[in-house]
């Protein structure tokens, strides 16, 4: 990693993790999101039951999923539903980096404005892309690590729920690509969008309102799969990943153009 | 002498407001230029353009041969900027703050940071969070930050503004040391005593450059040299006699003092003294009237306002 980007990342970590509230937010929020997923699946399986679920819109999603993976047909209806829900978890996990990005990345440039550190910072040889990427990585890396940790917890949760025998159906190529390719790419993108919002807005609240828009595509993916309107096959996931990589470069380019040093320094009061 | 900072019709407009207009100045190597002007005169805008933070609307500036609107990263390697407000990360210690900024340069950050923490008298407080620092300490830390990469050119924007007299004195002494080190300093201030004490030349500025010269020349340019003769008693006879001298342009009585404007300050002084003594005047002292920089500044700014009106 570039020396200056490393410097920015290291400073961001010191200021973020040096604050107990920020540290708690980063660790507790993902745990709550993971526990919520496990509880919802548990409740659906044990209180709604497969016979009820099949009649809902989720039934169509599950059937489309089974069509894609014929080996699931041998499982009982309840197990098919469980595998279907477990398989959606990596997409659901995308909410973790995005929520953290909305809270932290949106504050990253505004904090510099509030502390009056942006002007001395811009008087150093740091380049705009280094500053923006450093800020984005500083948030994306820890949120990525905690997301993977939560994925591990989720698998433990599946075992605890007595569904360990279904893991072989869950842990397929889609699961790993989603977790190890899509999650990092989405994290970086979310943080970069958060940094853009932060550089354009005059207060954290406005920045968060702008950044929260990135949650919608994630909810759309999740919704489309759960309701059976779309199924993200291996090929589609790979295409989505390539699109994400292009989007990241595009967003970085846009971020640099939108980061108007002059306007930030002069107009910030 | 070679120019380290040079501006060519440097102009900055914000929508319909002209903040800086056609500024043409040269600052020589090792020189301290005082940039004097009232609030809102465009001093900070000028410094921001010279430091490559904002781009000019028209014209350009060159610092150490580098265009400030074109080679910004290269420019930032060789300049130090002390901003109007010394912003720091309050949750980080003084040393952590300095290290963060120092690591953007190709220097031995740790060694340089320690050197300047000691130099600025902050070594004992190096591990304390900056949030606990007084304004004066923050200003010294800000000076350390803009010096940590040993810049050849320094832009200091109101370095003593808002400081208590003791802290302001400390900061002034630090600037004097920097001056002795031969750095080129562009010092924005509206503290006239500070400008007179620290600067080789002074530019009076209010959107446009009003005048630029040494403090001494500015005084001479604006005010005729005057002699003050302090007497034991100023009698009407002496006053009439002085008024009657053909080389005396004007006389003002101020208590036991006569403030006299002479045709030729150096040549006419002995004759003046002789005339007063001959008429029985007991002279206590004779000295030249000194005009403060404040008088000069106020006169210039007033003239500028009148011209505009």
Boltz contact constraints between the chains, C-beta under 6 A:
constraints:
  - contact:
      token1: [A, 4]
      token2: [B, 104]
      max_distance: 6.0
  - contact:
      token1: [A, 7]
      token2: [B, 103]
      max_distance: 6.0
  - contact:
      token1: [A, 11]
      token2: [B, 100]
      max_distance: 6.0
  - contact:
      token1: [A, 15]
      token2: [B, 89]
      max_distance: 6.0
  - contact:
      token1: [A, 15]
      token2: [B, 91]
      max_distance: 6.0
  - contact:
      token1: [A, 18]
      token2: [B, 91]
      max_distance: 6.0
  - contact:
      token1: [A, 115]
      token2: [B, 87]
      max_distance: 6.0
  - contact:
      token1: [A, 116]
      token2: [B, 85]
      max_distance: 6.0
  - contact:
      token1: [A, 116]
      token2: [B, 87]
      max_distance: 6.0
  - contact:
      token1: [A, 117]
      token2: [B, 87]
      max_distance: 6.0
  - contact:
      token1: [A, 119]
      token2: [B, 83]
      max_distance: 6.0
  - contact:
      token1: [A, 120]
      token2: [B, 83]
      max_distance: 6.0
  - contact:
      token1: [A, 122]
      token2: [B, 53]
      max_distance: 6.0
  - contact:
      token1: [A, 123]
      token2: [B, 51]
      max_distance: 6.0
  - contact:
      token1: [A, 123]
      token2: [B, 76]
      max_distance: 6.0
  - contact:
      token1: [A, 123]
      token2: [B, 81]
      max_distance: 6.0
  - contact:
      token1: [A, 124]
      token2: [B, 76]
      max_distance: 6.0
  - contact:
      token1: [A, 124]
      token2: [B, 104]
      max_distance: 6.0
  - contact:
      token1: [A, 125]
      token2: [B, 73]
      max_distance: 6.0
  - contact:
      token1: [A, 125]
      token2: [B, 76]
      max_distance: 6.0
  - contact:
      token1: [A, 125]
      token2: [B, 77]
      max_distance: 6.0
  - contact:
      token1: [A, 125]
      token2: [B, 104]
      max_distance: 6.0
  - contact:
      token1: [A, 126]
      token2: [B, 104]
      max_distance: 6.0
  - contact:
      token1: [A, 262]
      token2: [B, 54]
      max_distance: 6.0
  - contact:
      token1: [A, 265]
      token2: [B, 53]
      max_distance: 6.0
